């Protein structure tokens, strides 16, 4: 049995890690109580739930943890990750702390200085469908954001195939459940603000945009992204608009089929059919559907994921499996 740690297990992504790892046959998690958790409500878990101990570097070493998940805010991840790595444990970080490649880019989008710039070049970006070669040997994996996961799985194969009219721009209209904002209370995510409502936020300045550009290869001037809040607890659905030289939805799907033939967590819909959130909630799948108008060559790809699974905890376990030599689908299918 391989022992793991989870810091931030009381947050939505951390609690999802606890739920999913309960079904993993090869690992046993230990919940590491950090100062961020003090006074928080307990996580509901089975009678044979994971052990809980105070977080310390001595505890990480004493328990011989092979890997620690950080489901923490970026500033906490930057504080803890270097020290955990010094113990010999590996780290999968679910925050945005190590996703971008330069401290300048981090400051531009997160509006804070990066306190561990030396780790930015070392961290492997954990989108397995495109970055798998670096993940198994990495000490530190930066788990992707939920919006960029759905966007890049839809966009990058078309960029690689050269079938997008980039001069016409790509528009991503993205909608997420409220858990994507995290557990920390705020007026915008309170029940009375969210229920019976639908709103856009962080227009033209969402901090997930640079991840889409970094992975897809698009330029900032070519990509328009708007995030919107659904009155649901979980799920992301992105509607992506573009123009193409390709003549049919079937031809676009052929590109996806070639790219994702061996990928266990990407599912494709028949031409003209598109996914919805019910099909992906509580799964690690990304579902893609394509519609195209042959006369105008306008096309739409709909990409759907669960923001807490493929967009967070599930993808973190997918990365963990690659790092520790387990089957990539272990505990997720």
C-alpha positions as CSV (number, residue, x, y, z in Angstrom):
1,X,0.0,0.0,0.0
2,X,1.2,3.5,-0.9
3,X,0.6,6.3,1.6
4,X,-0.4,9.8,0.5
5,X,-1.2,13.1,2.2
6,X,-4.0,15.6,1.5
7,X,-3.6,19.1,2.7
8,X,-6.8,21.2,2.3
9,X,-9.1,18.2,2.5
10,X,-12.0,20.3,3.8
11,X,-12.3,22.3,0.6
12,X,-14.5,21.1,-2.3
13,X,-11.6,19.7,-4.3
14,X,-9.9,18.2,-1.3
15,X,-13.1,16.5,-0.2
16,X,-13.5,15.1,-3.7
17,X,-10.0,13.7,-3.4
18,X,-11.1,11.9,-0.2
19,X,-14.2,10.5,-2.0
20,X,-12.3,9.3,-5.1
21,X,-9.3,7.8,-3.3
22,X,-11.7,5.7,-1.1
23,X,-12.1,3.6,-4.3
24,X,-8.4,3.4,-5.2
25,X,-7.0,-0.1,-4.5
26,X,-3.3,0.9,-4.2
27,X,-3.2,4.0,-2.0
28,X,-4.2,5.1,1.4
29,X,-4.6,8.8,2.2
30,X,-3.8,10.6,5.4
31,X,-5.6,13.8,6.0
32,X,-3.1,16.5,7.0
33,X,-4.7,19.1,9.2
34,X,-3.3,22.6,8.3
35,X,-4.0,26.0,9.9
36,X,-6.4,26.7,7.1
37,X,-8.6,23.9,8.3
38,X,-9.0,25.1,11.9
39,X,-12.7,25.7,12.8
40,X,-14.0,24.3,9.5
41,X,-16.9,21.8,9.5
42,X,-15.8,18.2,9.3
43,X,-15.8,16.2,6.1
44,X,-18.4,13.4,6.0
45,X,-16.7,10.1,5.5
46,X,-17.2,6.4,6.1
47,X,-16.7,4.8,9.5
48,X,-13.4,3.5,8.2
49,X,-12.3,6.9,7.0
50,X,-8.7,8.1,6.6
51,X,-6.6,9.0,9.6
52,X,-6.3,12.7,10.4
53,X,-3.0,14.1,11.8
54,X,-1.6,17.7,12.1
55,X,0.4,18.7,9.2
56,X,4.2,19.0,9.7
57,X,7.2,18.1,7.7
58,X,8.2,15.6,10.4
59,X,4.8,13.9,9.9
60,X,5.3,13.8,6.1
61,X,8.7,12.0,6.6
62,X,7.5,9.9,9.6
63,X,4.5,8.5,7.7
64,X,6.7,7.9,4.6
65,X,4.3,9.7,2.3
66,X,5.1,9.1,-1.3
67,X,3.1,12.1,-2.5
68,X,1.1,15.0,-1.0
69,X,-1.9,16.6,-2.7
70,X,-2.1,20.4,-2.0
71,X,-5.7,21.4,-2.3
72,X,-4.8,24.9,-1.0
73,X,-4.8,28.5,-2.1
74,X,-1.8,29.5,-4.3
75,X,0.0,31.3,-1.5
76,X,-0.2,28.3,0.8
77,X,1.0,26.0,-1.9
78,X,4.0,28.2,-2.6
79,X,4.8,28.0,1.1
80,X,4.4,24.3,1.6
81,X,5.5,22.7,-1.7
82,X,9.3,23.4,-1.5
83,X,9.5,22.1,2.0
84,X,7.5,19.0,1.2
85,X,9.7,18.3,-1.8
86,X,12.7,18.5,0.6
87,X,11.4,15.5,2.5
88,X,11.5,13.4,-0.6
89,X,7.7,13.3,-1.1
90,X,6.3,14.4,-4.4
91,X,3.6,17.0,-4.8
92,X,0.5,17.4,-6.9
93,X,-0.7,21.0,-6.5
94,X,-4.4,21.8,-7.3
95,X,-4.0,25.6,-7.1
96,X,-2.7,27.9,-9.7
97,X,0.6,28.4,-8.0
98,X,2.8,26.6,-10.4
99,X,0.8,26.4,-13.7
100,X,2.4,29.4,-15.4
101,X,6.0,29.4,-16.7
102,X,7.2,32.8,-15.5
103,X,6.8,35.0,-12.4
104,X,6.0,37.9,-14.6
105,X,3.1,36.1,-16.1
106,X,1.9,35.0,-12.7
107,X,2.0,38.5,-11.4
108,X,0.1,39.8,-14.4
109,X,-2.8,37.4,-14.0
110,X,-2.8,36.7,-10.2
111,X,-1.9,40.2,-9.1
112,X,0.6,38.9,-6.6
113,X,4.3,38.2,-6.6
114,X,5.4,34.6,-7.0
115,X,7.5,33.6,-3.9
116,X,9.0,30.4,-5.5
117,X,9.9,31.3,-9.0
118,X,12.6,28.6,-9.2
119,X,9.9,25.9,-9.2
120,X,7.9,27.3,-12.1
121,X,10.3,25.8,-14.7
122,X,10.5,22.5,-12.8
123,X,6.7,21.9,-12.4
124,X,5.1,19.7,-15.0
125,X,1.8,20.9,-16.3
126,X,-0.6,18.0,-15.5
127,X,-2.9,17.7,-18.5
128,X,-2.1,14.1,-19.4
129,X,-3.6,14.1,-22.8
130,X,-1.0,16.6,-24.0
131,X,1.8,16.6,-21.3
132,X,2.0,12.9,-20.4
133,X,5.8,12.6,-21.1
134,X,6.9,14.9,-18.3
135,X,4.4,13.8,-15.6
136,X,5.8,10.3,-14.5
137,X,9.2,11.7,-13.7
138,X,8.1,15.0,-12.1
139,X,8.6,15.9,-8.5
140,X,6.0,18.6,-8.7
141,X,2.9,18.5,-11.0
142,X,0.7,21.6,-11.4
143,X,-2.8,20.3,-11.8
144,X,-4.6,22.4,-14.5
145,X,-7.5,24.7,-13.9
146,X,-11.0,23.5,-14.6
147,X,-11.8,25.9,-17.4
148,X,-8.5,25.4,-19.3
149,X,-8.9,21.6,-19.1
150,X,-12.2,21.7,-20.9
151,X,-11.0,24.4,-23.4
152,X,-7.6,22.9,-24.3
153,X,-9.1,19.4,-24.8
154,X,-11.5,21.0,-27.3
155,X,-9.1,23.5,-29.0
156,X,-5.6,22.1,-29.2
157,X,-6.3,19.2,-31.6
158,X,-7.8,21.7,-34.1
159,X,-4.8,24.0,-33.7
160,X,-2.4,21.1,-34.3
161,X,-4.3,20.1,-37.4
162,X,-4.3,23.6,-38.7
163,X,-8.0,23.8,-39.4
164,X,-9.0,26.8,-37.4
165,X,-9.2,30.2,-39.0
166,X,-7.2,32.0,-36.3
167,X,-7.7,35.4,-38.0
168,X,-11.4,35.2,-37.2
169,X,-10.8,34.5,-33.5
170,X,-11.9,31.8,-31.2
171,X,-14.7,32.6,-28.7
172,X,-15.1,30.4,-25.6
173,X,-18.3,30.9,-23.7
174,X,-17.8,29.0,-20.4
175,X,-20.3,28.2,-17.6
176,X,-19.5,26.7,-14.3
177,X,-21.2,25.5,-11.1
178,X,-20.6,27.4,-7.9
179,X,-18.1,24.9,-6.4
180,X,-15.6,26.2,-9.0
181,X,-15.2,29.4,-6.9
182,X,-14.1,27.4,-3.8
183,X,-15.5,27.0,-0.4
184,X,-14.5,30.4,1.1
185,X,-17.7,32.4,1.5
186,X,-18.3,35.5,-0.6
187,X,-21.3,37.7,-1.4
188,X,-21.2,36.6,-5.1
189,X,-21.4,32.9,-4.3
190,X,-24.0,33.1,-1.5
191,X,-27.3,31.2,-2.0
192,X,-29.4,34.3,-2.5
193,X,-27.1,35.7,-5.1
194,X,-26.7,32.5,-7.1
195,X,-30.1,30.8,-7.0
196,X,-32.5,31.8,-9.8
197,X,-29.6,33.8,-11.3
198,X,-27.0,33.6,-14.1
199,X,-24.1,36.0,-14.3
200,X,-20.7,36.6,-16.1
201,X,-17.6,37.5,-14.2
202,X,-13.8,38.3,-14.6
203,X,-14.6,39.4,-18.2
204,X,-11.4,39.7,-20.3
205,X,-9.2,39.1,-17.2
206,X,-9.9,35.6,-16.0
207,X,-6.8,34.1,-14.5
208,X,-7.3,30.8,-16.4
209,X,-6.8,32.5,-19.8
210,X,-3.0,32.2,-19.8
211,X,-3.3,28.4,-19.3
212,X,-5.4,28.1,-22.4
213,X,-2.9,30.2,-24.4
214,X,0.1,28.3,-22.9
215,X,-1.2,24.9,-23.9
216,X,-3.2,25.6,-27.1
217,X,-0.6,27.8,-28.7
218,X,-3.1,30.6,-29.3
219,X,-2.2,34.3,-29.0
220,X,-4.1,36.5,-26.5
221,X,-5.5,38.5,-29.4
222,X,-7.0,35.4,-31.0
223,X,-8.9,34.1,-28.0
224,X,-11.9,35.6,-26.2
225,X,-13.0,33.9,-23.0
226,X,-16.0,34.7,-20.7
227,X,-16.7,32.8,-17.5
228,X,-20.3,32.6,-16.2
229,X,-21.8,31.3,-13.0
230,X,-24.5,28.7,-13.1
231,X,-26.9,28.1,-10.2
232,X,-25.6,24.5,-9.8
233,X,-23.1,23.0,-7.4
234,X,-20.8,21.4,-10.1
235,X,-20.1,21.0,-13.8
236,X,-18.5,23.0,-16.6
237,X,-19.9,23.4,-20.1
238,X,-18.0,25.4,-22.6
239,X,-19.4,26.5,-26.0
240,X,-16.5,27.3,-28.3
241,X,-17.1,29.2,-31.6
242,X,-14.7,29.4,-34.6
243,X,-14.5,29.4,-38.4
244,X,-12.8,26.6,-40.3
245,X,-11.8,25.5,-43.7
246,X,-13.2,22.0,-42.9
247,X,-16.5,21.2,-44.7
248,X,-18.3,19.0,-42.2
249,X,-18.6,18.1,-38.5
250,X,-17.6,14.6,-39.3
251,X,-14.2,15.8,-40.7
252,X,-13.6,17.7,-37.4
253,X,-14.5,14.7,-35.4
254,X,-12.0,12.6,-37.4
255,X,-9.3,14.9,-36.1
256,X,-10.5,14.4,-32.5
257,X,-10.8,10.6,-33.0
258,X,-7.2,10.4,-34.3
259,X,-5.9,12.4,-31.4
260,X,-7.9,10.8,-28.6
261,X,-8.2,7.2,-29.9
262,X,-6.1,5.9,-27.0
263,X,-7.3,8.4,-24.3
264,X,-9.5,6.8,-21.7
265,X,-11.2,10.0,-20.5
266,X,-12.2,11.8,-23.7
267,X,-15.5,10.8,-25.2
268,X,-16.9,12.1,-28.6
269,X,-20.5,12.6,-29.7
270,X,-21.9,11.8,-33.1
271,X,-21.8,14.8,-35.6
272,X,-24.3,17.4,-34.7
273,X,-24.9,16.0,-31.2
274,X,-23.5,17.8,-28.1
275,X,-22.9,16.8,-24.5
276,X,-24.6,18.1,-21.4
277,X,-23.6,18.2,-17.7
278,X,-25.6,15.2,-16.6
279,X,-23.3,13.0,-18.7
280,X,-20.1,14.0,-17.0
281,X,-21.0,14.9,-13.4
282,X,-19.0,12.8,-10.9
283,X,-16.9,11.3,-13.6
284,X,-13.4,12.1,-14.9
285,X,-14.6,12.3,-18.5
286,X,-14.4,15.2,-20.9
287,X,-17.2,15.0,-23.5
288,X,-16.9,16.7,-26.8
289,X,-19.5,17.4,-29.5
290,X,-19.2,19.3,-32.8
291,X,-21.7,21.1,-35.0
292,X,-20.8,22.9,-38.3
293,X,-22.6,24.9,-40.9
294,X,-21.1,24.0,-44.3
295,X,-22.2,27.2,-46.0
296,X,-20.6,29.7,-43.7
297,X,-17.9,27.3,-42.2
298,X,-18.9,28.4,-38.8
299,X,-18.4,25.6,-36.2
300,X,-19.2,25.1,-32.6
301,X,-17.5,22.6,-30.2
302,X,-19.2,21.9,-26.9
303,X,-16.9,20.6,-24.1
304,X,-18.3,19.3,-20.8
305,X,-16.5,18.2,-17.6
306,X,-17.1,18.0,-13.9
307,X,-15.1,20.9,-12.5
308,X,-14.4,18.9,-9.3
309,X,-13.3,15.7,-11.0
310,X,-11.6,16.1,-14.4
311,X,-11.3,19.8,-13.5
312,X,-9.6,19.1,-10.2
313,X,-9.5,16.0,-8.0
314,X,-10.0,13.3,-10.7
315,X,-7.3,14.8,-12.9
316,X,-5.0,15.0,-9.8
317,X,-5.5,11.3,-9.3
318,X,-4.8,10.7,-13.0
319,X,-1.5,12.5,-12.5
320,X,-0.8,10.7,-9.3
321,X,-1.3,7.3,-11.1
322,X,1.2,8.3,-13.7
323,X,3.7,9.5,-11.2
324,X,3.5,6.4,-9.0
325,X,3.4,3.9,-11.8
326,X,-0.2,2.8,-11.4
327,X,-2.7,2.3,-14.3
328,X,-3.8,5.8,-15.4
329,X,-7.4,4.9,-14.9
330,X,-7.0,3.3,-11.5
331,X,-9.7,4.5,-9.1
332,X,-11.3,6.6,-11.8
333,X,-13.2,4.0,-13.9
